[in-house]
Amino acid sequence: MQMKGKKVESVKNNNKKRVINKKAIIGLIVILGILLLTFTFTKQFVESSGSTAKQNEETNAETRATS
């Protein structure tokens, strides 16, 4: 009778480990998603600010040429 009790406990422990693993996997996916979003937004922001800097340089060059 004791063996059955130990088996039930081991099954419960395995289920707890699986739940923890599922939570960890979900957490990692969420963290990776947030990092991916922040990376894409910062990349777009840097590209847009870079294009405005180029436009400013072009307008400065045009104003120098006219003056």
N, C-alpha and C positions, 0 to 999 in steps of 0.2 A: 504493500500500500504506500510505503514511503516513496518508492520510485515514481509512482504516478504523480505525487505531489511535486517532486523535483522537476519532472517533465513539464508540468503546468507552469511552474515558476520560470523555467528556461524559455518557454514559449512567450510568457509575458515579457521577459527581458528582451527577447528578440523583437517583439512588437514595439517596445519602447525605443530600441535602437533604430528600427526602421522609421519610426515617426521622427526621431531626431535627424536622421539622414535626409528625410524628405524636407524638413524645415530648413536644413542647411543648404540643400540643393536649391530650394526656392529662394532663399536669401542670396545665394551667390548669383542666381539668374537676375534677381532684382538689382543687385549692386552692379553687375556687368551692364545691364540695361541703362542704369543711371549714368555710368561712366561713358557709355557709348553716346548717349544723348548730349552730355556736357561736352564731349570731344567734338561732336559734329557742330554744336552751336558755337563753340569757341573758334573752330576752324572757319565757319561761315563769317563770324564777326571779324576775324583777322583778315580774311580775304576782302571783306567789304571795306574795312578801314584801310587796307592796302590800296584798293582801287581809288578811294577818295584821296589818298596821299598822292597817287599818280596823277589824278585829275588836278590837284592843287599845283603840282609841279608843272603840268602843262599850261595851266592858266598863268602861272608866274612867268613861264618862258614866253607866253604870248604877250603879256604886259610889258616885259623887258624889250621884246622885239618892236612893239609899237612905240615905246618911249625911246 
